[in-house]
């Protein structure tokens, strides 16, 4: 296998560094194998399995973590009690100090999946079923659907919860918040009801719904067409715009524009105006499947992360991601310069590839100095033209890339023989502090922080990774 990390202008040209031999047989650097560099960590749990949903950083700075639980959840000296399956919201300072914890307390079952926050407002989004009673009076909840709760940041009190009833199994994939309001992305099959109108999925379709900051009526956008479509990531842009990214099978139909897939599942990025009108639509694919894992915007750059199953994935401008060989799994991060006036994505500034025996990229976040990718990995992990970090277990990892060049500046890998999973990553844009949330079963080796052991079958694990000063 050949993987590369070079500036876009030099990709596949003489002098571009190429890493060979990643076909499942890794050359392990014993000095860096299993290195874990954390600043702090905390775990919360009970006897029943707990689920981590997402993490957000406000400009205070303050951390907010969401997910779901049943039974009881021990958070510091406080014990939360669920009414069926409930959502939790935990607030910490950026040194891991517990500030507040709350539970929704609604009847039925609901599972918070994503959270966004600023100094005044926290918004959490998830799915519900089985007699959920938290919806605003104007919304007809149905038997299942998605919910969006608007929470005062200082008190963690829910002010409003909006619902979109749905059949099948709707999912929340991403959330973004700015001064205009909140955008929530996801996928659904069956029907999704928005403002009294039922929208039917062709097969499995993507959606984007927006609300103002008080939960007022918003807009709905659908990504549909032949085959399966998804909207997997959303981020806000300067001037109230929005960017969405996702995948599509045979065909993508989005706001009057269409794209045909190259043979596998292709990926797309759409730039939208403040009213969710389409400005630009870009797509890339091969005859194998691709997947979007996350997207971030910072400093006139749009960053996209994902996974790559095969074929030469051409992002334009000479930025070509080589096909993985053998049983290796490949991931990528790519940076597009963004023109706010036209809404266009320029040719990539850089493209960085990474690979392992098995790889699950959970998300991407960007600060003023760096880009962070987090996920779960089996076997050796190789980033760009660096060495492979080896381990015999399934571990969590955080990779730090230079924002301007895409070059790896740090890799932290944590784990042991038990199972641990990262589900979200967030960054303090100004201070370049990176935080993660995940799930922990058994114990995890956190390097200098020592081991952390779950209280029950699965705990919520949150922490900060060390970054270069």
C-alpha positions in Angstrom: 0.0 0.0 0.0 1.1 3.6 -0.6 0.0 6.5 1.6 1.1 10.0 1.3 1.2 13.4 3.1 2.3 16.3 1.0 1.2 19.7 0.0 -1.4 19.4 -2.8 0.9 20.9 -5.4 3.4 18.1 -4.9 1.1 15.1 -4.6 2.2 12.2 -6.8 5.1 14.2 -8.1 8.9 13.5 -7.7 10.0 14.4 -4.1 6.6 13.6 -2.5 7.1 11.3 0.5 5.4 7.9 0.0 5.0 5.3 2.7 5.0 1.6 1.6 4.3 -1.7 3.3 1.0 -0.9 4.9 -0.8 -4.0 3.6 -1.5 -5.4 7.1 2.2 -6.0 7.9 3.3 -3.0 9.9 6.8 -1.9 10.9 6.2 -0.9 14.5 8.2 1.8 16.2 8.6 0.3 19.7 9.5 3.7 21.2 6.1 5.2 20.3 3.9 2.1 20.4 0.9 2.6 22.7 2.0 6.1 23.8 -0.8 8.0 25.6 -0.6 11.7 26.5 -3.5 13.0 28.5 -3.8 16.0 30.7 -6.9 14.8 32.7 -9.7 12.3 32.4 -13.0 11.6 34.2 -15.4 8.6 34.0 -19.1 8.5 35.0 -21.2 5.4 35.1 -23.6 3.0 36.9 -24.4 -0.7 36.7 -26.4 -0.4 33.4 -24.6 0.4 30.1 -24.2 4.1 29.5 -23.9 5.8 26.1 -21.8 8.8 25.1 -23.3 11.1 22.5 -21.2 14.2 21.9 -19.0 17.0 23.3 -18.9 20.7 22.8 -16.7 23.6 24.0 -18.1 27.0 24.7 -16.0 30.2 24.7 -16.1 30.4 28.6 -14.2 27.9 28.1 -16.6 25.2 29.4 -17.3 21.6 28.3 -20.6 20.0 27.8 -21.1 16.3 27.4 -24.3 14.5 26.4 -25.5 10.9 26.0 -28.1 8.6 27.5 -28.5 6.1 30.3 -30.9 3.9 32.2 -31.2 3.2 35.9 -28.8 5.4 37.8 -25.8 7.4 36.6 -23.1 8.5 39.2 -21.6 11.9 38.3 -19.3 13.0 41.0 -21.3 13.2 44.3 -24.5 13.4 42.3 -26.7 10.5 41.2 -29.0 10.9 38.3 -32.1 8.7 38.0 -33.6 7.9 34.6 -37.3 7.7 33.8 -36.9 4.8 31.3 -34.0 5.8 29.1 -33.1 9.4 29.6 -30.6 11.9 28.3 -27.9 13.5 30.5 -26.1 16.8 30.2 -22.8 17.2 32.1 -20.9 20.6 32.4 -17.2 20.7 33.3 -14.5 23.4 33.3 -11.6 22.9 30.9 -9.5 21.3 33.7 -12.1 18.5 34.1 -13.7 20.0 37.2 -17.4 18.9 37.5 -19.7 21.9 37.5 -23.2 20.6 36.9 -25.1 17.6 35.8 -28.7 17.2 34.8 -31.2 14.7 33.4 -34.2 15.3 31.1 -36.7 13.4 33.2 -39.2 13.0 30.4 -41.3 9.9 30.1 -40.5 7.4 27.4 -37.1 6.8 26.0 -34.8 9.5 24.6 -31.1 9.4 23.6 -29.1 12.6 23.2 -26.6 12.1 20.4 -25.0 15.5 19.7 -24.5 18.9 21.5 -23.5 22.4 20.6 -22.9 25.3 22.9 -21.8 28.9 23.4 -21.7 31.1 26.6 -25.5 31.5 26.7 -27.1 28.5 25.0 -26.7 24.7 24.9 -28.6 22.7 22.3 -28.8 18.9 22.4 -30.3 16.7 19.8 -31.2 13.1 19.7 -33.9 10.5 19.1 -37.0 9.4 21.1 -39.5 6.6 21.3 -42.1 4.8 23.5 -44.3 7.6 24.8 -41.9 10.5 24.9 -43.7 13.5 26.5 -41.1 16.3 26.2 -42.2 17.9 22.9 -43.5 21.5 22.6 -47.3 21.7 22.5 -47.2 22.7 18.8 -45.4 19.5 17.8 -47.1 16.1 17.3 -44.6 13.6 18.7 -45.9 10.4 17.2 -44.4 7.1 18.4 -40.8 8.0 17.5 -38.7 10.8 16.0 -36.0 13.3 16.8 -35.9 16.0 19.5 -34.0 19.2 19.9 -33.7 20.7 23.4 -32.7 24.3 24.1 -31.0 24.7 27.4 -29.8 27.7 29.4 -26.0 27.4 29.6 -25.7 28.8 33.2 -28.4 26.6 34.8 -28.8 23.6 32.5 -32.6 24.2 32.6 -34.5 23.1 29.4 -36.4 26.1 28.0 -37.9 24.4 24.9 -37.9 21.0 23.2 -38.9 20.7 19.5 -39.8 17.4 17.9 -40.0 15.9 14.4 -42.0 12.7 14.4 -40.6 10.0 12.3 -41.1 6.4 11.3 -38.3 3.9 10.9 -35.1 4.7 12.6 -34.0 8.4 12.3 -30.5 9.2 13.4 -28.7 12.4 14.4 -25.2 12.8 12.9 -24.1 16.4 13.5 -25.0 19.7 15.0 -23.8 23.3 14.7 -24.7 26.6 16.5 -24.2 30.3 15.8 -25.9 33.6 16.4 -28.5 32.8 13.8 -29.6 29.5 15.4 -28.9 25.8 15.3 -28.6 23.3 12.4 -29.1 19.5 13.0 -28.1 16.9 10.4 -29.1 13.3 10.2 -30.6 10.4 8.2 -34.0 8.8 8.1 -36.1 6.2 6.4 -39.9 6.0 6.4 -41.3 9.5 7.1 -40.2 12.6 8.9 -42.8 15.2 9.9 -41.8 18.9 9.9 -44.2 21.7 10.7 -47.2 19.4 10.1 -46.0 18.1 6.7 -44.8 14.5 6.3 -41.8 14.0 4.1 -41.1 10.4 2.8 -37.7 9.0 2.3 -36.9 7.4 -1.1 -34.8 4.7 0.6 -32.6 6.2 3.3 -32.3 9.9 2.9 -30.4 12.7 4.6 -31.9 15.7 6.3 -30.9 19.1 7.7 -33.3 21.0 10.0 -32.7 24.5 11.4 -34.3 26.4 14.3 -33.7 29.9 15.7 -32.0 30.2 19.1 -35.3 30.0 21.0 -36.6 27.0 19.1 -38.7 28.9 16.7 -39.9 27.4 13.4 -37.1 26.6 11.1 -36.3 25.1 7.7 -35.9 21.6 6.4 -33.6 20.4 3.7 -33.5 16.9 2.2 -30.8 15.0 0.4 -32.6 12.3 -1.6 -32.3 10.3 -4.9 -31.8 6.7 -5.9 -29.9 4.6 -3.4 -29.0 5.7 0.1 -28.1 9.3 1.0 -26.9 10.8 4.3 -25.9 14.2 5.7 -23.1 13.2 8.1 -21.6 16.6 9.1 -22.6 20.3 9.3 -20.7 23.4 10.2 -21.4 27.1 10.2 -19.7 29.5 7.9 -19.1 33.3 8.1 -22.1 35.5 7.5 -24.6 32.9 8.6 -24.0 30.3 5.9 -23.8 26.6 6.4 -21.7 23.7 4.9 -23.0 20.1 4.9 -21.2 17.0 3.9 -22.3 13.4 3.4 -22.5 10.4 1.2 -24.7 9.2 -1.6 -25.2 5.9 -3.5 -26.5 5.9 -7.0 -27.7 9.5 -7.2 -27.9 12.7 -5.2 -30.7 15.1 -5.5 -30.2 18.3 -3.5 -32.1 21.6 -3.9 -32.6 21.1 -7.6 -29.0 19.9 -8.3 -28.1 16.3 -9.1 -24.9 14.2 -9.0 -24.3 10.6 -10.1 -22.0 8.3 -8.1 -18.9 6.9 -9.7 -19.9 3.3 -8.7 -19.5 3.1 -5.0 -20.8 5.5 -2.3 -19.5 9.0 -3.1 -19.0 12.0 -0.8 -20.2 15.5 -1.3 -19.9 19.0 0.3 -22.6 21.6 -0.2 -22.3 25.3 0.7 -25.6 26.9 1.7 -26.8 30.5 2.2 -28.4 31.6 5.5 -31.9 30.5 4.2 -30.4 27.0 3.3 -30.4 27.9 -0.4 -27.7 26.1 -2.4 -24.6 28.1 -3.4 -22.1 25.3 -4.5 -22.1 21.5 -4.6 -19.0 19.4 -5.0 -18.6 15.6 -5.0 -15.8 13.0 -5.3 -15.9 9.3 -5.6 -14.5 6.0 -7.0 -16.0 2.6 -7.7 -15.5 1.7 -4.0 -17.2 3.3 -1.0 -16.2 6.5 0.8 -17.5 7.8 4.1 -17.7 11.3 5.7 -16.7 11.3 9.4 -16.7 15.0 10.2 -16.2 18.5 9.0 -14.9 21.8 10.6 -14.3 25.4 9.5 -11.6 27.7 10.9 -9.5 30.5 9.4 -10.9 30.5 5.8 -10.3 26.7 5.6 -12.9 23.9 5.4 -11.6 20.6 6.8 -13.2 17.3 5.9 -12.4 13.9 7.4 -13.5 10.5 6.3 -12.7 6.9 5.4 -11.7 5.4 2.1 -12.3 1.9 0.9 -10.7 1.8 -2.5 -9.8 3.4 -5.8 -7.8 6.6 -6.4 -9.9 9.4 -4.8 -9.2 12.6 -6.7 -10.1 15.8 -4.8 -8.7 18.0 -7.7 -5.6 20.1 -8.0 -3.3 17.0 -7.8 -4.7 15.9 -4.4 -5.2 12.2 -5.0 -5.8 9.7 -2.2 -4.2 6.3 -3.2 -6.2 3.2 -2.9 -5.6 1.0 0.2 -4.3 -2.5 -0.5 -4.9 -5.8 1.2 -7.0 -5.7 4.4 -5.8 -2.3 5.6 -8.3 0.5 6.3 -7.6 4.0 5.2 -8.8 7.4 6.5 -8.1 10.9 5.3 -8.2 14.6 6.2 -8.3 17.3 3.5 -8.2 21.1 3.7 -10.0 23.3 1.2 -9.5 27.0 1.0 -12.9 28.6 1.2 -14.0 31.8 -0.7 -16.8 33.3 1.4 -17.9 35.7 -1.4 -18.5 32.9 -4.0 -19.0 30.0 -1.7 -16.6 28.0 -3.7 -14.1 25.4 -2.5 -10.6 25.9 -4.1 -8.3 23.0 -4.9 -7.1 21.4 -1.6 -4.3 23.0 0.3 -3.3 19.6 1.7 -4.4 16.0 1.9 -3.2 13.7 4.7 -3.8 9.9 4.7 -3.6 7.4 7.6 -4.1 3.7 7.8 -4.5 0.7 10.2 -5.7 -2.9 10.3 -9.1 -1.5 11.2 -10.1 2.1 11.6 -13.1 4.1 12.8 -12.7 7.9 12.4 -15.1 9.6 14.9 -14.6 13.2 14.1 -12.5 16.3 13.3 -12.0 19.6 15.1 -9.9 22.7 14.2 -8.3 25.5 16.2 -6.3 28.5 15.2 -3.1 26.3 15.1 -4.1 22.7 14.4 -6.5 20.1 13.2 -7.4 17.2 15.3 -8.8 13.8 14.3 -10.1 11.2 16.8 -11.3 7.7 16.6 -10.7 4.0 17.3 -8.0 1.8 15.8 -6.9 -1.8 15.6 -3.3 -2.8 14.9 -0.6 -0.4 13.7 -1.6 3.3 13.0 0.4 5.1 10.4 -0.2 8.8 9.7 1.1 10.4 6.5 4.8 9.5 6.0 5.4 8.7 9.6 6.0 5.4 11.4 3.3 3.0 12.4 2.3 3.0 16.1 1.6 -0.6 17.0 -0.7 -2.3 19.6 -2.4 -5.6 19.8 -5.7 -4.1 21.2 -8.4 -1.8 20.0 -7.4 1.6 21.2 -8.6 5.2 20.9 -6.4 7.8 19.2 -6.1 11.5 18.6 -4.0 12.8 15.8 -2.8 16.5 15.7 -2.0 18.0 12.2 -0.6 21.4 11.5 -3.4 23.5 10.2 -1.4 25.1 7.4 0.4 22.0 6.0 -1.5 18.9 7.3 1.7 17.6 8.7 1.4 15.4 11.7 2.7 17.1 14.9 1.5 14.6 17.6 -0.3 11.3 17.9 -1.8 10.0 21.2 -3.0 6.4 21.5 -4.6 5.1 24.6 -5.9 1.6 25.5 -5.3 -1.9 26.8 -6.9 -5.3 26.3 -10.4 -4.0 27.1 -12.7 -2.0 24.7 -12.8 1.7 24.5 -14.4 4.0 21.9 -14.1 7.7 21.0 -17.4 9.2 19.8 -16.6 12.9 19.7 -13.8 15.5 19.7 -14.0 19.2 20.4 -11.4 22.0 20.6 -11.0 25.3 22.3 -10.2 27.4 19.2 -8.2 30.1 20.9 -6.2 27.9 23.4 -5.7 24.9 21.1 -6.9 22.5 23.9 -8.5 19.3 22.6 -11.1 17.3 24.4 -12.8 13.9 23.7 -15.7 11.9 24.9 -16.1 8.2 24.5 -17.2 4.9 26.1 -15.2 2.7 28.4 -15.6 -1.0 29.2 -13.1 -2.5 31.7 -10.0 -0.4 32.1 -7.9 1.9 30.0 -4.2 2.8 30.2 -4.0 6.6 30.2 -0.2 6.8 30.3 1.0 9.3 32.9 -2.6 9.6 34.2 -2.6 6.0 35.2 -5.4 3.4 34.6 -9.1 4.2 34.6 -11.6 1.4 35.3 -15.3 1.5 34.5 -17.8 1.2 37.3 -20.2 -0.9 35.3 -20.5 -2.6 31.9 -19.9 0.7 30.1 -18.9 4.1 31.4 -18.7 7.6 29.9 -15.1 8.7 29.5 -14.2 12.3 29.0 -10.8 14.0 29.0 -8.2 16.3 27.5 -5.3 15.2 25.4 -1.9 16.9 25.8 -0.9 19.1 22.9 2.4 20.7 22.0 2.9 24.0 23.7 
